[in-house]
């Protein structure tokens, strides 16, 4: 037994109770991506094979519904005030002439998660970790005032994960739009930075339980600022779009205390015509091929946030980040493809040095990296969709970013489209650590969403 372990390069440790414990098996060193990905696909396939039977057993009354019924709109008018209510559209209150309108919607996502070899706050690893949580709880108020061309959008996030750990403020979006000019509409307030497609797509419209590891590391989230935009640039019928804005640079609900701004611009081309390119999956089985190509760039000057607009705050200095992304989204006859390539570069690898609580020197580093993801989906039956995804983050310099890979997939049951759905996914995660050994985990999540 000892010689076999030595030949494989694995060392067995001994616990306090005398039992021997094998360390996590790592990728094949000759072909790490192939070895890890194939093992992950086999695990994922075994998990996904039983998913359809589980979900069908839980929801037999609607599992084999032939069609989704149209939303029933109930309207009441009294004293010049109109009230509409419909599932999937919320409650709308407005004046009878239509000049003033308020739409109220709410959604909740409840999630259960199971993970092996899961990281803990203290840095240690838990062999098995399970959790049940309200992943998202959102309240949306939107509409127009004075005239239809003056619109507003407010969104509150009421769950713990909806707020940043060091700033428990529920405001996620709060902006006003002026739509007088087709090619130069104005949006001002707190909003999503117009950068990567996966981040701008609403979390209510995802094909898998949550966004990728690439998004977690590379996205620009939300910020306070102003932008010009057009959904139909030059009157091309939606074939060209753009966004260009300037923001505070420190992220949502933050007041900047230093000089420096975040500049961002995005251009999109839809050469085959407009379609719902900001909804993942193709539940409608579109007969016409839809293709959307986007590129974006951003420059964040003198930010104190380690991931540009989010995550940890630097205490010893600031960094200038340059960002770029190219993405693609396509749909046709139930199939969908989403792909992104990211680049982020700090102007210096080391931000500064400080003393930690023990008195030892600690170095704060910038997070320069490149990353990419590919996600493929297919509608496999009425109300059923399946997707697979691979994402990878690679460090450039600085030592703060480690290589991070995920491979997996999932299935979803959509009896009322994205407004009512149940999703299950499995991912094999491979993360480099400060040591030479990779850290591998397996994660299974199941989540339901109600959006009314």
LINDA-V517297 format. One record per residue. N is the residue number from 1. RES is the residue in one small letter. NEAR is the number of other C-alpha atoms within 10 Angstrom. Layout:
n=N res=RES near=NEAR
n=N res=RES near=NEAR
This chain:
n=1 res=x near=5
n=2 res=x near=9
n=3 res=x near=8
n=4 res=x near=9
n=5 res=x near=12
n=6 res=x near=11
n=7 res=x near=8
n=8 res=x near=8
n=9 res=x near=8
n=10 res=x near=15
n=11 res=x near=12
n=12 res=x near=12
n=13 res=x near=12
n=14 res=x near=11
n=15 res=x near=9
n=16 res=x near=7
n=17 res=x near=6
n=18 res=x near=8
n=19 res=x near=8
n=20 res=x near=11
n=21 res=x near=11
n=22 res=x near=11
n=23 res=x near=12
n=24 res=x near=13
n=25 res=x near=12
n=26 res=x near=15
n=27 res=x near=18
n=28 res=x near=11
n=29 res=x near=10
n=30 res=x near=8
n=31 res=x near=9
n=32 res=x near=12
n=33 res=x near=14
n=34 res=x near=13
n=35 res=x near=14
n=36 res=x near=22
n=37 res=x near=20
n=38 res=x near=13
n=39 res=x near=14
n=40 res=x near=20
n=41 res=x near=18
n=42 res=x near=12
n=43 res=x near=16
n=44 res=x near=23
n=45 res=x near=16
n=46 res=x near=11
n=47 res=x near=16
n=48 res=x near=19
n=49 res=x near=11
n=50 res=x near=10
n=51 res=x near=19
n=52 res=x near=16
n=53 res=x near=11
n=54 res=x near=11
n=55 res=x near=17
n=56 res=x near=14
n=57 res=x near=11
n=58 res=x near=11
n=59 res=x near=14
n=60 res=x near=10
n=61 res=x near=9
n=62 res=x near=16
n=63 res=x near=18
n=64 res=x near=13
n=65 res=x near=12
n=66 res=x near=10
n=67 res=x near=11
n=68 res=x near=13
n=69 res=x near=9
n=70 res=x near=10
n=71 res=x near=12
n=72 res=x near=12
n=73 res=x near=13
n=74 res=x near=11
n=75 res=x near=13
n=76 res=x near=10
n=77 res=x near=13
n=78 res=x near=9
n=79 res=x near=7
n=80 res=x near=9
n=81 res=x near=15
n=82 res=x near=17
n=83 res=x near=19
n=84 res=x near=17
n=85 res=x near=19
n=86 res=x near=15
n=87 res=x near=16
n=88 res=x near=20
n=89 res=x near=18
n=90 res=x near=17
n=91 res=x near=20
n=92 res=x near=19
n=93 res=x near=20
n=94 res=x near=20
n=95 res=x near=16
n=96 res=x near=15
n=97 res=x near=10
n=98 res=x near=15
n=99 res=x near=15
n=100 res=x near=18
n=101 res=x near=23
n=102 res=x near=18
n=103 res=x near=19
n=104 res=x near=17
n=105 res=x near=18
n=106 res=x near=18
n=107 res=x near=18
n=108 res=x near=20
n=109 res=x near=22
n=110 res=x near=16
n=111 res=x near=20
n=112 res=x near=16
n=113 res=x near=17
n=114 res=x near=16
n=115 res=x near=20
n=116 res=x near=17
n=117 res=x near=17
n=118 res=x near=19
n=119 res=x near=16
n=120 res=x near=10
n=121 res=x near=6
n=122 res=x near=6
n=123 res=x near=8
n=124 res=x near=10
n=125 res=x near=14
n=126 res=x near=12
n=127 res=x near=11
n=128 res=x near=14
n=129 res=x near=15
n=130 res=x near=13
n=131 res=x near=10
n=132 res=x near=13
n=133 res=x near=14
n=134 res=x near=17
n=135 res=x near=19
n=136 res=x near=20
n=137 res=x near=20
n=138 res=x near=19
n=139 res=x near=16
n=140 res=x near=18
n=141 res=x near=19
n=142 res=x near=19
n=143 res=x near=20
n=144 res=x near=21
n=145 res=x near=17
n=146 res=x near=11
n=147 res=x near=12
n=148 res=x near=15
n=149 res=x near=15
n=150 res=x near=17
n=151 res=x near=20
n=152 res=x near=21
n=153 res=x near=19
n=154 res=x near=19
n=155 res=x near=19
n=156 res=x near=19
n=157 res=x near=21
n=158 res=x near=20
n=159 res=x near=17
n=160 res=x near=16
n=161 res=x near=14
n=162 res=x near=19
n=163 res=x near=18
n=164 res=x near=14
n=165 res=x near=11
n=166 res=x near=9
n=167 res=x near=10
n=168 res=x near=15
n=169 res=x near=16
n=170 res=x near=17
n=171 res=x near=17
n=172 res=x near=22
n=173 res=x near=23
n=174 res=x near=18
n=175 res=x near=18
n=176 res=x near=22
n=177 res=x near=19
n=178 res=x near=18
n=179 res=x near=17
n=180 res=x near=12
n=181 res=x near=11
n=182 res=x near=13
n=183 res=x near=17
n=184 res=x near=19
n=185 res=x near=17
n=186 res=x near=20
n=187 res=x near=21
n=188 res=x near=19
n=189 res=x near=19
n=190 res=x near=24
n=191 res=x near=26
n=192 res=x near=20
n=193 res=x near=31
n=194 res=x near=24
n=195 res=x near=27
n=196 res=x near=26
n=197 res=x near=25
n=198 res=x near=23
n=199 res=x near=21
n=200 res=x near=17
n=201 res=x near=16
n=202 res=x near=12
n=203 res=x near=17
n=204 res=x near=22
n=205 res=x near=16
n=206 res=x near=17
n=207 res=x near=29
n=208 res=x near=29
n=209 res=x near=26
n=210 res=x near=16
n=211 res=x near=14
n=212 res=x near=22
n=213 res=x near=20
n=214 res=x near=24
n=215 res=x near=22
n=216 res=x near=15
n=217 res=x near=19
n=218 res=x near=27
n=219 res=x near=23
n=220 res=x near=27
n=221 res=x near=21
n=222 res=x near=23
n=223 res=x near=25
n=224 res=x near=24
n=225 res=x near=21
n=226 res=x near=20
n=227 res=x near=22
n=228 res=x near=18
n=229 res=x near=23
n=230 res=x near=21
n=231 res=x near=20
n=232 res=x near=17
n=233 res=x near=17
n=234 res=x near=13
n=235 res=x near=12
n=236 res=x near=11
n=237 res=x near=12
n=238 res=x near=19
n=239 res=x near=19
n=240 res=x near=22
n=241 res=x near=19
n=242 res=x near=21
n=243 res=x near=22
n=244 res=x near=22
n=245 res=x near=20
n=246 res=x near=21
n=247 res=x near=23
n=248 res=x near=25
n=249 res=x near=31
n=250 res=x near=29
n=251 res=x near=26
n=252 res=x near=23
n=253 res=x near=18
n=254 res=x near=13
n=255 res=x near=11
n=256 res=x near=14
n=257 res=x near=9
n=258 res=x near=14
n=259 res=x near=10
n=260 res=x near=18
n=261 res=x near=19
n=262 res=x near=27
n=263 res=x near=20
n=264 res=x near=22
n=265 res=x near=21
n=266 res=x near=23
n=267 res=x near=19
n=268 res=x near=21
n=269 res=x near=18
n=270 res=x near=20
n=271 res=x near=13
n=272 res=x near=13
n=273 res=x near=16
n=274 res=x near=17
n=275 res=x near=18
n=276 res=x near=14
n=277 res=x near=21
n=278 res=x near=16
n=279 res=x near=18
n=280 res=x near=27
n=281 res=x near=31
n=282 res=x near=22
n=283 res=x near=25
n=284 res=x near=14
n=285 res=x near=16
n=286 res=x near=14
n=287 res=x near=10
n=288 res=x near=12
n=289 res=x near=14
n=290 res=x near=20
n=291 res=x near=21
n=292 res=x near=23
n=293 res=x near=18
n=294 res=x near=21
n=295 res=x near=20
n=296 res=x near=22
n=297 res=x near=21
n=298 res=x near=23
n=299 res=x near=21
n=300 res=x near=24
n=301 res=x near=23
n=302 res=x near=20
n=303 res=x near=27
n=304 res=x near=25
n=305 res=x near=19
n=306 res=x near=22
n=307 res=x near=22
n=308 res=x near=32
n=309 res=x near=25
n=310 res=x near=23
n=311 res=x near=16
n=312 res=x near=13
n=313 res=x near=18
n=314 res=x near=17
n=315 res=x near=13
n=316 res=x near=13
n=317 res=x near=14
n=318 res=x near=24
n=319 res=x near=25
n=320 res=x near=19
n=321 res=x near=23
n=322 res=x near=19
n=323 res=x near=23
n=324 res=x near=21
n=325 res=x near=23
n=326 res=x near=21
n=327 res=x near=22
n=328 res=x near=19
n=329 res=x near=25
n=330 res=x near=22
n=331 res=x near=28
n=332 res=x near=18
n=333 res=x near=16
n=334 res=x near=18
n=335 res=x near=21
n=336 res=x near=25
n=337 res=x near=21
n=338 res=x near=21
n=339 res=x near=20
n=340 res=x near=22
n=341 res=x near=20
n=342 res=x near=22
n=343 res=x near=19
n=344 res=x near=24
n=345 res=x near=21
n=346 res=x near=25
n=347 res=x near=15
n=348 res=x near=17
n=349 res=x near=18
n=350 res=x near=20
n=351 res=x near=20
n=352 res=x near=17
n=353 res=x near=14
n=354 res=x near=13
n=355 res=x near=10
n=356 res=x near=10
n=357 res=x near=8
n=358 res=x near=6
n=359 res=x near=8
n=360 res=x near=9
n=361 res=x near=11
n=362 res=x near=12
n=363 res=x near=15
n=364 res=x near=21
n=365 res=x near=21
n=366 res=x near=28
n=367 res=x near=27
n=368 res=x near=26
n=369 res=x near=23
n=370 res=x near=22
n=371 res=x near=23
n=372 res=x near=23
n=373 res=x near=23
n=374 res=x near=18
n=375 res=x near=23
n=376 res=x near=21
n=377 res=x near=25
n=378 res=x near=23
n=379 res=x near=21
n=380 res=x near=15
n=381 res=x near=12
n=382 res=x near=18
n=383 res=x near=22
n=384 res=x near=20
n=385 res=x near=23
n=386 res=x near=23
n=387 res=x near=23
n=388 res=x near=22
n=389 res=x near=20
n=390 res=x near=21
n=391 res=x near=22
n=392 res=x near=21
n=393 res=x near=26
n=394 res=x near=18
n=395 res=x near=18
n=396 res=x near=19
n=397 res=x near=18
n=398 res=x near=18
n=399 res=x near=15
n=400 res=x near=18
n=401 res=x near=20
n=402 res=x near=18
n=403 res=x near=17
n=404 res=x near=21
n=405 res=x near=26
n=406 res=x near=26
n=407 res=x near=28
n=408 res=x near=25
n=409 res=x near=28
n=410 res=x near=26
n=411 res=x near=28
n=412 res=x near=27
n=413 res=x near=26
n=414 res=x near=22
n=415 res=x near=22
n=416 res=x near=19
n=417 res=x near=16
n=418 res=x near=22
n=419 res=x near=18
n=420 res=x near=18
n=421 res=x near=20
n=422 res=x near=23
n=423 res=x near=25
n=424 res=x near=25
n=425 res=x near=26
n=426 res=x near=30
n=427 res=x near=24
n=428 res=x near=24
n=429 res=x near=22
n=430 res=x near=22
n=431 res=x near=16
n=432 res=x near=16
n=433 res=x near=13
n=434 res=x near=10
n=435 res=x near=7
n=436 res=x near=7
n=437 res=x near=14
n=438 res=x near=18
n=439 res=x near=20
n=440 res=x near=20
n=441 res=x near=19
n=442 res=x near=21
n=443 res=x near=20
n=444 res=x near=21
n=445 res=x near=21
n=446 res=x near=20
n=447 res=x near=22
n=448 res=x near=21
n=449 res=x near=22
n=450 res=x near=18
n=451 res=x near=22
n=452 res=x near=17
